[in-house]
Amino acid sequence: MLLIAEAGDYSPSTKWSLRLAFFLAIYVVCASAISPQSFFHLTLVYAQKFAAGIPILFVAGVCSAALIYGRGKPTRYAVDLVRARWRGCFLVLLFFFASLTAFSTYKMAIPFVVPFYADNWLADLDEWLHGAAPWELTHKLDSNTWSIVVFNSYEVIWFFQWFGTMLFVSLWSDKIGRVRYLWAAALTLSILGTVLALALASVGPIYYHQFVGEDRFNGLNAAMDGLDYSHMVREPAAYLLTAYQSGRPDLGGGISAMPSMHVAFATLNAYLLSSLNRWLGVLGWIFAALIMYGSVYTGWHYAVDGYVSIIVVSVIWWVTGRRPAQIETQFVIRQPIEG
């Protein structure tokens, strides 16, 4: 059987990867131009964290894959996997590192470009949509046991899922699936995390008193104070506020509520898991729902922050699923018919 590929130097997945690299380069260069000092400092900070954390996640990921798919020879499988995928894995992690550094630089620059202005009407919109402040609805389930589930999911497990999913994608053999996810992640960071965050500059209920000057969320603060594990939210909130007030470009710095990036990436990862396996998808969507709930429960976000994230990420996932996949099907492999 003779297979003749249509003329072209690169496969569609490679072409879309190159376009992604060009898009990301523009995103990163613009971030470095907006605030060179912050970008350089954040590059060093994230480099240290990546150097310490990524090898651990990489080894854990490879070992897990070897145990699941090794078929009695996990060591051989792990060695072959690393040999076959290390270059692609390195490029994907470099993509993640560069985009995260640029995203943090943009986030820290928001109040210098657009003052935080949207909190009052976002809080009004929340109450109009739900008939009450959404935080009141979430805290109807208050208990210390439930709160530690929510806090750990939002403040700890979410980060492992985010980094772990990116590591999985870096080792994934599905080229079209990989480039689709990376394009979706890049658009999520740039559209939601940069453009919309700038256009709808807000700080969220957790900082409402400090920035707006009203005691609108005193009830939420009292509810949080009554929970034994509220320090899991209070401490990172105090860290971000101190970093903002000092102007230091620290790890994870910057304040931005609308839209919710926690909800955005939990939603994106739920779509990815659903494309892999029905039951993984179920787990992904349960976790995304918990993150949506936790974003309001903790006071980090208004409910509408999460709704906007879900809608925009859904559109991004649909769009990225059409273009690379459509073009791949047009990369025709002709098979002569004998007869």
Buried (B, 14 or more C-beta within 10 A) or exposed (E): EEEEEEEEEEBBBEBBBEBBBEBBEEBBEBBBEBBEEBBBBBBEBBEEEBEEEBEEBBEEBBBBBBEEEBEEEBEEBBEEBBEEBBEBBEBBBBBBBBBBBBBBBBBBBBBEEBEBEBBEEBBEBBBEEBEEBBBBBBBEEEEEEEBBBBBBBBBEBBBEBBBBBBBBBBBBEEBBBBBBBBBBBBBBBBBBBBEBBBEBBBBBBBBBBEBBEEEBBEEBBEBBEEBEBBEBBBEBBEBBBEBBEEEEBBEBBBBBBBBBBBBBBBBBBBBBBBBBEEEBBEEBBEBBBBBBBBBBBBBBBBBBBBBBBBEBBEEBBEEBBEBBBEBBEEBEEEEEEEE
